[in-house]
């Protein structure tokens, strides 16, 4: 009889333990489901906003007022021309369909990517981010102005401010032998950090930060450009993985195919900062066949004469663990404090941020 009571009591205990375990397991599942629903809600909201904005940005450029000039840059998905719009000098990024022809499916995919870039870029407004003026899907040649395009270029184009100084890449190559003054190194770093901090405050990940995608204006101010790989972080929070960007600047977690967030831009910034200080490329050989395990440990050698404060910042930014990398807003503060302690005056944003009536610098030529 006693054993029967003990057995019955044990069954009650087992049932209670099972219920406790079930509740303990379901709590994180429910929490995860809540997060998924929140992200999905953000996804739906942004998707709806993009659909709404699609109607507007197609009308922001009058194709008949747009004139293409010489090619000043090429990327994986587009060709950049110097041009004019309403008589003002502009940069015109034209989507490139490639040499193999375009299927209906690939055309739709490129169209969606194009719209995403436009919707993300058109509302950005910061002195260290290139200003977009407008976009169109119907760029045409008219009798008054002959827009010369290659056979592979499309009618999809984005018009942005023309930044006279060219890319940071070309600037560093020109100064490769004599290097840059430390004040200039820190000012360039501060400008880029401010631009990235602004993007991250808007929940945007650039995903292709490199000197080729950083322009220099007539006052030697840095401006981030090319948002073809950029995404809203909340849109991809739980799902973003796979290689995007450029090897050498790509964070280890991106190369490894692991989920990642905005800290991948911080890693890229660290590599860029090394290149600004050294006036050189971090890697001069092909990295495409490097395995993820080897890539994870690769870093350019730190010069022995690099100031310790700068070396520590670079190393923190390119830490393998994204959680150990600083936020860009904190990098801004750190760089400003260092410049202040050295007695280096930073460029005034009020002085640098004056745009003309089209939203781009009135000093562009």
C-alpha positions as CSV (number, residue, x, y, z in Angstrom):
1,X,0.0,0.0,0.0
2,X,2.8,2.4,0.9
3,X,4.6,1.6,-2.3
4,X,1.4,2.4,-4.3
5,X,1.1,5.8,-2.6
6,X,4.8,6.5,-3.3
7,X,4.3,5.6,-6.9
8,X,1.2,7.9,-7.1
9,X,3.1,10.7,-5.5
10,X,6.0,10.2,-7.9
11,X,3.6,10.5,-10.9
12,X,2.3,13.8,-9.6
13,X,5.9,15.1,-9.2
14,X,6.8,13.9,-12.7
15,X,3.8,15.6,-14.2
16,X,4.7,18.8,-12.3
17,X,8.3,18.7,-13.5
18,X,7.1,18.1,-17.0
19,X,4.9,21.2,-16.8
20,X,7.6,23.3,-15.3
21,X,10.0,22.1,-18.0
22,X,7.4,22.8,-20.7
23,X,6.8,26.3,-19.4
24,X,10.5,27.0,-19.1
25,X,11.0,25.9,-22.7
26,X,8.0,27.8,-24.1
27,X,9.0,31.1,-22.5
28,X,12.0,31.7,-24.8
29,X,10.1,30.2,-27.7
30,X,7.3,32.8,-27.1
31,X,9.9,35.5,-26.6
32,X,11.5,34.5,-29.9
33,X,8.1,34.4,-31.6
34,X,7.5,37.9,-30.2
35,X,10.8,39.1,-31.6
36,X,10.0,37.5,-35.0
37,X,6.6,39.1,-35.1
38,X,8.2,42.5,-34.2
39,X,10.8,42.1,-37.0
40,X,8.2,40.9,-39.4
41,X,6.1,43.9,-38.5
42,X,9.1,46.2,-39.2
43,X,9.6,44.2,-42.5
44,X,6.0,44.8,-43.5
45,X,6.1,48.5,-42.5
46,X,9.3,49.2,-44.5
47,X,8.1,47.2,-47.5
48,X,4.9,49.2,-47.5
49,X,6.8,52.4,-47.2
50,X,9.1,51.4,-50.1
51,X,6.0,50.6,-52.3
52,X,4.6,54.0,-51.4
53,X,7.8,55.8,-52.1
54,X,8.2,54.0,-55.4
55,X,5.5,56.2,-56.9
56,X,7.2,59.4,-55.8
57,X,10.9,58.9,-56.6
58,X,10.2,57.9,-60.3
59,X,8.9,61.5,-60.7
60,X,11.9,63.2,-59.0
61,X,14.0,63.4,-62.2
62,X,13.0,64.8,-65.5
63,X,15.0,62.6,-68.0
64,X,14.9,65.3,-70.7
65,X,16.9,67.6,-68.4
66,X,19.6,65.0,-67.7
67,X,22.8,64.9,-69.8
68,X,25.4,62.2,-69.5
69,X,29.1,62.9,-69.8
70,X,32.3,60.9,-69.4
71,X,32.4,57.7,-67.3
72,X,34.1,58.4,-63.9
73,X,33.6,55.1,-62.2
74,X,32.5,51.5,-62.6
75,X,31.1,49.1,-60.0
76,X,29.7,45.6,-59.9
77,X,26.2,46.7,-61.0
78,X,26.5,50.2,-62.4
79,X,28.5,52.8,-64.4
80,X,28.9,56.3,-63.0
81,X,29.0,59.2,-65.3
82,X,29.7,62.8,-64.8
83,X,26.7,64.7,-66.1
84,X,24.5,67.7,-65.7
85,X,21.0,68.2,-64.5
86,X,19.2,71.5,-65.0
87,X,22.7,73.0,-65.7
88,X,24.2,71.7,-62.4
89,X,27.1,69.2,-62.4
90,X,26.0,65.9,-61.0
91,X,27.0,62.2,-60.8
92,X,24.8,59.7,-62.6
93,X,24.8,56.1,-61.7
94,X,23.3,54.0,-64.5
95,X,22.4,50.4,-63.8
96,X,24.5,48.0,-65.9
97,X,22.7,44.9,-67.2
98,X,26.0,43.1,-68.0
99,X,27.1,41.5,-71.3
100,X,25.1,38.3,-71.2
101,X,21.7,39.7,-71.8
102,X,18.8,40.0,-69.3
103,X,16.0,37.6,-68.6
104,X,12.6,38.7,-67.4
105,X,13.4,37.3,-63.9
106,X,16.8,39.0,-63.7
107,X,15.3,42.2,-64.9
108,X,12.7,42.1,-62.1
109,X,15.3,41.3,-59.6
110,X,17.6,44.2,-60.7
111,X,14.5,46.5,-60.7
112,X,13.7,45.5,-57.1
113,X,17.3,46.1,-56.0
114,X,17.4,49.4,-57.8
115,X,14.2,50.5,-56.0
116,X,15.5,49.4,-52.7
117,X,18.7,51.4,-53.1
118,X,16.7,54.5,-54.1
119,X,14.2,54.2,-51.2
120,X,17.0,53.8,-48.7
121,X,19.2,56.6,-50.1
122,X,16.8,59.3,-51.0
123,X,16.0,60.3,-47.4
124,X,19.5,60.4,-46.1
125,X,20.8,63.9,-45.2
126,X,24.2,64.2,-43.5
127,X,27.4,66.2,-44.4
128,X,29.4,62.9,-44.6
129,X,26.9,61.1,-46.8
130,X,26.6,61.8,-50.6
131,X,23.3,63.5,-51.3
132,X,20.9,61.8,-53.7
133,X,19.0,64.2,-55.9
134,X,16.6,61.8,-57.6
135,X,16.1,58.7,-59.7
136,X,14.3,57.5,-62.8
137,X,13.5,54.3,-64.6
138,X,13.0,56.1,-68.0
139,X,16.1,57.9,-68.9
140,X,15.8,58.8,-72.5
141,X,17.8,60.4,-75.3
142,X,16.2,63.5,-76.6
143,X,16.9,65.6,-79.7
144,X,18.6,68.4,-77.7
145,X,20.9,66.3,-75.7
146,X,22.5,63.0,-76.8
147,X,23.0,60.7,-73.8
148,X,25.7,58.2,-74.9
149,X,25.3,54.9,-73.2
150,X,26.8,51.5,-73.8
151,X,24.6,48.7,-75.0
152,X,24.6,47.1,-71.6
153,X,23.5,50.1,-69.7
154,X,19.8,50.5,-68.8
155,X,17.4,53.4,-68.4
156,X,17.5,53.0,-64.6
157,X,19.6,55.7,-63.1
158,X,20.3,57.6,-59.8
159,X,21.4,61.2,-59.8
160,X,23.5,62.4,-56.9
161,X,25.7,65.4,-56.0
162,X,29.0,65.5,-57.9
163,X,31.9,65.3,-55.4
164,X,34.8,66.9,-57.1
165,X,37.8,65.4,-55.3
166,X,37.2,61.8,-56.5
167,X,37.6,58.7,-54.3
168,X,39.5,58.2,-51.1
169,X,41.3,55.3,-52.9
170,X,42.7,57.6,-55.6
171,X,43.7,60.2,-53.0
172,X,45.6,57.6,-50.9
173,X,47.4,56.3,-54.0
174,X,48.5,59.9,-54.9
175,X,50.0,60.3,-51.4
176,X,51.4,56.8,-51.1
177,X,55.1,57.9,-50.9
178,X,54.8,60.9,-48.6
179,X,51.9,59.7,-46.3
180,X,49.4,62.0,-44.6
181,X,49.8,64.3,-41.6
182,X,48.3,62.8,-38.5
183,X,45.8,65.6,-38.2
184,X,44.5,64.7,-41.7
185,X,44.4,61.0,-40.8
186,X,42.2,61.7,-37.8
187,X,40.0,64.2,-39.7
188,X,39.4,61.7,-42.4
189,X,38.6,59.0,-39.8
190,X,36.3,61.3,-38.0
191,X,34.3,62.2,-41.1
192,X,33.9,58.5,-42.1
193,X,32.9,57.6,-38.5
194,X,30.3,60.4,-38.4
195,X,28.8,59.2,-41.7
196,X,28.6,55.6,-40.4
197,X,27.3,56.6,-37.1
198,X,24.5,58.5,-38.9
199,X,23.7,55.5,-41.0
200,X,23.6,53.2,-38.0
201,X,21.3,55.6,-36.1
202,X,18.9,55.2,-39.1
203,X,19.2,51.4,-38.7
204,X,21.1,51.2,-42.0
205,X,24.1,48.9,-42.7
206,X,26.3,50.0,-45.6
207,X,27.9,46.6,-46.1
208,X,30.5,47.8,-48.6
209,X,32.6,50.4,-46.7
210,X,36.0,50.8,-48.5
211,X,38.0,53.7,-49.9
212,X,36.5,53.3,-53.4
213,X,33.1,54.1,-51.9
214,X,34.2,57.2,-50.0
215,X,34.4,60.4,-51.9
216,X,36.4,63.6,-51.1
217,X,34.8,67.1,-51.7
218,X,36.6,70.4,-52.4
219,X,37.2,70.9,-48.7
220,X,38.8,67.4,-48.2
221,X,35.6,66.2,-46.4
222,X,34.8,62.5,-46.6
223,X,31.4,61.4,-48.0
224,X,30.0,57.9,-48.0
225,X,28.5,56.8,-51.3
226,X,27.2,53.7,-53.2
227,X,24.3,52.2,-51.3
228,X,23.7,49.3,-53.6
229,X,24.5,46.7,-51.0
230,X,23.0,48.6,-48.1
231,X,20.0,47.3,-46.0
232,X,17.8,48.3,-43.2
233,X,19.1,46.3,-40.2
234,X,15.7,45.6,-38.7
235,X,14.6,44.2,-42.0
236,X,17.3,41.5,-41.9
237,X,17.9,41.2,-38.2
238,X,17.3,37.5,-37.8
239,X,18.1,36.3,-41.3
240,X,21.1,38.2,-42.7
241,X,24.0,36.0,-43.7
242,X,26.2,35.3,-46.7
243,X,29.0,37.2,-48.4
244,X,28.1,40.8,-49.3
245,X,30.7,43.5,-49.9
246,X,34.4,43.3,-50.8
247,X,36.9,40.8,-49.5
248,X,39.6,42.5,-47.5
249,X,37.0,44.8,-45.9
250,X,34.5,42.2,-45.2
251,X,34.0,41.1,-41.5
252,X,34.9,37.5,-40.6
253,X,31.3,36.7,-39.7
254,X,30.2,37.8,-43.2
255,X,32.7,35.6,-44.9
256,X,31.8,32.7,-42.6
257,X,28.1,33.0,-43.6
258,X,27.1,33.7,-40.0
259,X,24.3,36.1,-39.0
260,X,25.6,39.6,-38.7
261,X,24.5,43.2,-38.1
262,X,25.9,46.8,-38.3
263,X,29.2,45.8,-36.6
264,X,30.3,44.5,-39.9
265,X,30.7,48.2,-41.0
266,X,32.9,48.8,-37.9
267,X,35.3,46.1,-39.1
268,X,35.4,47.7,-42.6
269,X,36.1,51.0,-40.9
270,X,39.1,49.5,-39.1
271,X,40.6,48.3,-42.3
272,X,40.0,51.7,-44.0
273,X,41.6,53.5,-41.0
274,X,44.7,51.3,-41.4
275,X,44.8,52.2,-45.1
276,X,44.4,55.9,-44.4
277,X,47.3,55.9,-42.0
278,X,49.6,53.8,-44.3
279,X,48.4,55.3,-47.6
280,X,48.4,51.8,-48.9
281,X,46.1,48.8,-49.6
282,X,45.8,46.3,-46.8
283,X,46.0,43.4,-49.2
284,X,47.5,43.4,-52.7
285,X,46.7,39.8,-53.5
286,X,43.5,37.9,-54.4
287,X,41.5,36.9,-51.3
288,X,38.7,35.1,-53.1
289,X,40.1,31.6,-52.5
290,X,41.1,32.2,-48.9
291,X,39.0,29.9,-46.6
292,X,36.8,31.5,-43.9
293,X,39.0,30.0,-41.1
294,X,42.2,31.6,-42.5
295,X,40.4,34.8,-43.4
296,X,39.2,35.2,-39.8
297,X,42.7,35.5,-38.5
298,X,44.1,37.8,-41.3
299,X,45.0,41.4,-40.5
300,X,47.5,43.8,-42.1
301,X,50.6,44.3,-40.0
302,X,50.5,47.3,-37.7
303,X,53.4,49.8,-38.5
304,X,55.7,50.1,-35.5
305,X,55.6,53.9,-35.6
306,X,51.8,54.0,-35.5
307,X,50.6,56.0,-32.5
308,X,49.4,53.7,-29.8
309,X,46.0,55.3,-29.4
310,X,45.3,54.9,-33.2
311,X,46.7,51.4,-33.2
312,X,44.4,50.4,-30.3
313,X,41.3,51.9,-32.1
314,X,42.1,50.0,-35.3
315,X,42.6,46.7,-33.5
316,X,39.3,47.2,-31.5
317,X,37.4,47.9,-34.7
318,X,38.7,44.8,-36.5
319,X,38.3,42.5,-33.6
320,X,37.1,39.0,-34.7
321,X,34.3,39.2,-32.2
322,X,31.7,41.8,-33.4
323,X,30.5,42.3,-29.8
324,X,33.9,43.6,-28.9
325,X,34.0,46.2,-31.6
326,X,32.9,49.7,-30.6
327,X,29.8,51.5,-31.8
328,X,30.6,54.1,-34.4
329,X,29.0,56.9,-32.2
330,X,31.6,56.0,-29.5
331,X,34.4,56.1,-32.2
332,X,33.3,59.6,-33.1
333,X,33.6,60.8,-29.5
334,X,37.0,59.1,-29.1
335,X,38.4,60.7,-32.3
336,X,37.0,64.1,-31.3
337,X,38.6,63.9,-27.9
338,X,41.9,62.9,-29.3
339,X,41.9,65.8,-31.8
340,X,40.9,68.2,-29.1
341,X,43.7,67.0,-26.8
342,X,46.2,67.4,-29.7
343,X,44.9,70.9,-30.4
344,X,43.6,70.0,-33.8
345,X,40.5,72.0,-34.9
346,X,37.9,69.8,-36.6
347,X,36.1,71.0,-39.7
348,X,32.8,72.8,-38.8
349,X,29.8,70.9,-40.0
350,X,27.9,74.1,-40.3
351,X,30.6,75.3,-42.7
352,X,30.7,72.0,-44.6
353,X,27.0,71.2,-44.8
354,X,25.8,73.9,-47.1
355,X,23.9,72.5,-50.0
356,X,22.4,74.2,-53.0
357,X,18.8,74.2,-54.1
358,X,19.0,70.7,-55.5
359,X,20.4,69.3,-52.3
360,X,24.0,69.1,-53.4
361,X,27.0,71.3,-52.9
362,X,26.7,74.6,-54.7
363,X,30.5,74.5,-55.2
364,X,30.5,71.5,-57.4
365,X,32.1,72.0,-60.8
